[in-house]
Amino acid sequence: MRRVAFLGPRGTFTEQALRSLPEGGTAELVPCVGSPAVLAAVREGRVDAGCVPIENSVEGAVPAVLDGLLPDPPLVIVREALVSVQLAVLVRPGTTMADVRTISSHTHGIAQTREWIAANLPDAEVWQSTSTAEAAAQVARGEVDAAVSAPIAGVEHGLVALVDDAADNPGAVTRFALVAPPGPLPAPTGHDRTTFAATTQNRPGTLLGLLTELAVRGIDLTRIESRPIKDRHAEYWFHIDCTGHVAEPAMGEALAALHRRCDRVRFLGSYPRAGNGRPGAGRPSDAGVPLAAADAEVFAAAQDWLRGIRAGSLA
């Protein structure tokens, strides 16, 4: 049986995301303490894949995961999942609002309930935990008075909800990535995402040049984040998400151009985008033909034209 690690303990949003994927229903699920531990388990071969949070609609990207995807041996994203985040304030039975002197959660859980905590528990000491479920476990062990966590963690640890939903921004969504060692890529679906990271020399216009390679090929950039290169002062990895699949001509040509232009490019996967949407959604099309199909014809015609020129024909 395949083994898949996830940010634990049991009852995290990451476990919820993993169980929504096909792999979550057929594999042995292995909880790990912290996203770096999940990535390490995959790299060391102790599990076949790992599920980690990569981006939140309120707080943005998860830095530890972005940084953790870059070291060798390489890892790639093979699937993603979206989870709507409901954050309850969990306590031991009998605890009242007046009893709460300490409250714990993952950094993103704290960020998404900062205003609620300030308004309702202004004197409470805020602790950071490795996950929202671990915060619930801390409450169960008597280490803190309350936790901002998924409601399912309350069931897991025998806690009750002091508040059912304390999120400052209702409707927040977190994106989770299923990562694995490199291998055959998921087949293109027409509704895909490609993720990569690149570094460029620190000169005027270099980032613009990188982005131009995507723009001139009609590739939709959906996210860009900069992260410092740990051993090179004032130099950065640019983490980029864009629509399309590396098997498509436009994306393949863009990545090849970036490989020529950039100091380093780390391919981090082409995989189906999560969420509702028709194939090709979010990308322009001609007369109802998805851009991926139109691109293949246009690029093939351009290659035929170029071969003719090289052969001495201007027809």
C-alpha positions in Angstrom: 0.0 0.0 0.0 1.2 3.5 -0.8 2.1 5.8 2.1 1.3 9.5 2.0 2.6 11.9 4.7 0.6 15.0 5.7 1.0 18.0 8.1 -0.3 16.5 11.3 -1.5 15.5 13.8 -4.8 14.0 12.9 -7.6 16.5 12.3 -5.7 19.2 10.4 -7.0 21.0 7.3 -4.2 19.2 5.5 -5.6 15.8 6.3 -9.0 17.1 5.1 -7.4 18.2 1.9 -5.6 14.9 1.4 -8.7 12.9 2.0 -10.4 14.9 -0.8 -7.9 13.6 -3.3 -7.9 10.1 -4.9 -4.7 9.2 -3.1 -6.2 10.0 0.3 -8.8 7.2 0.0 -6.4 4.4 -1.0 -3.1 5.1 0.9 -1.9 4.8 4.4 -1.9 8.3 5.8 1.2 9.3 7.9 1.0 12.4 10.1 4.2 14.5 10.5 5.1 17.4 12.8 5.5 20.3 10.4 5.6 20.8 6.7 9.5 20.4 6.5 9.1 17.0 8.1 6.6 16.0 5.4 8.9 17.1 2.6 11.9 15.3 4.3 9.8 12.0 4.5 9.2 12.2 0.8 12.8 12.9 -0.1 14.1 10.1 2.2 11.7 7.6 0.6 9.9 6.9 3.9 6.6 7.8 2.1 5.5 7.9 -1.5 4.1 11.4 -1.5 3.3 14.2 0.9 0.6 16.8 1.3 1.4 20.3 2.6 -0.4 23.7 2.6 1.2 26.0 0.0 -1.0 29.2 -0.2 -3.9 30.8 1.7 -6.2 33.4 0.2 -5.8 35.7 3.2 -2.2 35.3 4.4 -0.6 34.3 1.0 2.0 31.7 0.5 3.5 29.4 3.1 7.3 30.4 3.2 8.5 27.1 4.8 6.9 25.1 1.9 8.2 27.4 -0.8 11.7 27.2 0.6 11.4 23.5 1.3 10.5 22.6 -2.3 13.9 23.9 -3.6 16.6 21.7 -2.1 17.8 18.4 -3.7 16.7 15.7 -4.2 14.0 17.5 -6.3 10.3 17.2 -5.6 7.4 18.1 -7.9 3.7 18.9 -7.3 1.5 16.3 -8.9 -1.9 17.4 -7.6 -3.6 20.2 -5.6 -6.7 20.6 -3.5 -8.6 23.6 -2.2 -10.2 23.6 1.2 -12.6 26.3 2.6 -11.3 27.2 6.0 -13.7 27.3 9.0 -11.9 28.3 12.2 -13.5 27.5 15.5 -12.3 28.5 19.0 -12.0 25.2 20.8 -11.9 24.8 24.6 -12.2 22.1 27.2 -15.8 21.5 28.4 -16.9 24.1 31.0 -14.4 26.8 29.8 -15.9 30.3 29.4 -14.6 33.3 27.5 -13.5 34.8 30.8 -11.3 31.7 31.5 -9.2 32.0 28.3 -5.8 33.4 29.2 -3.8 31.6 26.4 -4.9 30.8 22.9 -2.9 28.8 20.3 -2.9 28.1 16.6 -0.8 27.8 13.5 0.6 31.1 12.2 -2.0 31.2 9.4 -4.8 30.4 11.9 -3.7 33.3 14.1 -3.4 35.6 11.0 -7.0 34.8 10.0 -8.5 35.5 13.4 -6.3 38.3 14.6 -9.1 40.9 14.7 -11.5 38.5 16.5 -8.9 37.7 19.1 -8.1 41.4 19.6 -11.8 42.2 20.0 -12.8 39.3 22.2 -9.7 38.1 24.0 -7.5 41.2 24.1 -5.6 40.1 27.2 -5.0 36.5 26.1 -1.4 35.4 25.3 -1.2 34.1 21.7 0.9 31.0 21.2 2.1 29.5 17.8 1.8 25.8 17.2 3.0 23.6 14.3 -0.6 23.1 13.1 -4.2 24.0 14.0 -4.8 20.4 15.1 -1.7 20.5 17.4 -3.2 23.6 19.0 -6.3 21.6 19.8 -4.1 18.8 21.2 -2.4 21.5 23.4 -5.8 22.4 24.8 -6.7 18.8 25.5 -3.3 18.3 27.3 -4.1 21.4 29.5 -1.1 23.4 28.1 -3.3 26.3 26.8 -6.9 27.4 27.4 -8.1 27.7 23.8 -7.2 26.8 20.2 -8.1 28.3 16.8 -8.6 25.1 14.8 -10.8 23.1 12.5 -14.0 21.9 14.2 -13.1 18.3 13.4 -10.1 18.6 15.8 -12.5 19.3 18.6 -14.2 15.9 18.0 -10.7 14.3 17.8 -9.7 15.7 21.2 -13.0 15.9 23.2 -13.2 19.7 23.0 -16.2 22.0 22.5 -16.5 25.1 20.3 -16.6 28.4 22.3 -17.2 30.1 18.9 -18.1 28.2 15.7 -16.4 30.5 13.2 -14.0 33.2 14.4 -12.4 34.0 11.0 -12.0 37.6 10.2 -12.5 36.9 6.5 -15.3 34.3 6.0 -14.8 32.3 2.8 -11.0 32.0 3.1 -9.5 29.2 1.1 -6.2 27.3 1.5 -4.5 25.5 -1.4 -2.7 22.3 -0.7 -0.1 20.6 -2.8 0.6 16.8 -3.1 4.3 16.4 -3.8 6.3 13.4 -4.9 9.7 12.5 -6.4 10.0 13.3 -10.1 8.4 10.8 -12.5 5.9 10.7 -15.3 3.9 13.9 -15.2 0.1 14.0 -15.0 -1.4 14.2 -18.5 -2.6 17.6 -19.7 -6.3 18.2 -19.0 -6.7 21.7 -20.5 -7.2 23.0 -17.0 -3.7 22.8 -15.6 -1.2 24.7 -13.6 2.6 24.8 -13.9 4.8 25.8 -11.0 8.5 26.7 -11.1 11.1 28.8 -9.4 13.8 30.8 -11.1 16.7 33.1 -10.2 18.1 35.9 -12.3 21.1 38.2 -12.1 20.4 41.4 -10.1 20.4 43.8 -13.0 17.8 46.3 -14.3 15.1 44.6 -16.4 16.0 41.0 -15.7 12.7 40.2 -13.9 10.8 42.0 -16.7 12.6 39.8 -19.2 11.6 36.7 -17.3 7.9 37.7 -17.2 8.1 38.7 -20.9 8.9 35.1 -21.9 5.5 34.2 -20.4 3.6 37.1 -21.7 4.6 36.9 -25.4 3.4 33.3 -25.4 0.0 34.1 -24.0 0.7 32.4 -20.7 -1.4 33.6 -17.7 0.7 34.3 -14.6 -1.4 33.6 -11.5 1.1 34.0 -8.7 4.6 35.3 -8.2 6.5 35.3 -4.8 10.1 36.2 -4.0 12.1 34.3 -1.4 15.7 35.1 -0.4 18.4 32.8 -1.5 19.8 31.7 1.9 23.5 31.8 0.9 23.5 34.8 -1.5 22.8 38.2 0.0 20.2 40.4 -1.8 19.4 37.6 -4.4 16.1 35.9 -4.6 14.2 32.9 -5.9 11.0 33.9 -7.8 8.3 31.3 -7.3 5.8 31.4 -10.2 2.4 29.7 -10.9 0.9 30.0 -14.3 -1.9 28.4 -16.3 -1.0 25.6 -18.7 1.0 22.4 -18.9 4.6 21.8 -19.8 3.5 19.4 -22.5 1.8 22.2 -24.3 4.0 24.0 -26.9 3.7 27.5 -25.4 4.6 26.4 -21.9 7.4 24.1 -23.0 8.9 26.9 -25.2 8.6 29.4 -22.3 10.4 27.1 -19.9 13.2 26.4 -22.4 13.6 30.2 -22.9 13.8 30.8 -19.2 16.4 28.0 -18.8 18.5 30.0 -21.3 17.8 33.4 -19.7 17.9 32.6 -16.0 20.8 31.6 -13.7 18.7 28.7 -12.4 15.2 27.3 -13.0 13.7 24.6 -10.8 10.6 22.9 -12.4 8.1 22.2 -9.7 5.3 20.4 -11.6 2.5 20.6 -14.1 -0.7 19.3 -12.7 -4.6 19.7 -12.8 -5.9 22.9 -11.2 -8.3 22.3 -8.3 -11.8 23.9 -8.3 -14.6 24.2 -10.7 -13.9 25.4 -14.2 -14.2 24.3 -17.8 -11.1 23.2 -19.6 -9.1 26.2 -20.6 -11.0 28.4 -18.1 -9.1 31.6 -17.3 -7.3 31.5 -20.6 -8.4 33.2 -23.9 -9.7 31.1 -26.7 -10.5 31.5 -30.4 -14.0 30.6 -31.6 -14.5 28.3 -28.6 -11.3 26.3 -29.2 -9.3 26.0 -26.0 -6.0 27.9 -26.2 -4.0 24.6 -25.6 -5.4 23.1 -28.9 -5.0 26.4 -30.8 -1.4 26.8 -29.5 -0.5 23.3 -30.8 -1.6 24.2 -34.3 -0.1 27.7 -34.3 3.3 26.4 -33.0 3.4 23.5 -35.4 2.7 25.9 -38.3 5.4 28.2 -37.1 7.9 25.4 -36.9 7.0 24.3 -40.5 7.6 27.9 -41.6 11.0 28.0 -39.9 12.1 24.7 -41.3 11.2 26.1 -44.8 13.3 29.2 -44.3 16.3 27.1 -43.1 15.9 25.0 -46.2 16.0 28.0 -48.5 12.2 28.2 -49.2 10.2 31.3 -48.6 6.9 29.8 -49.6 
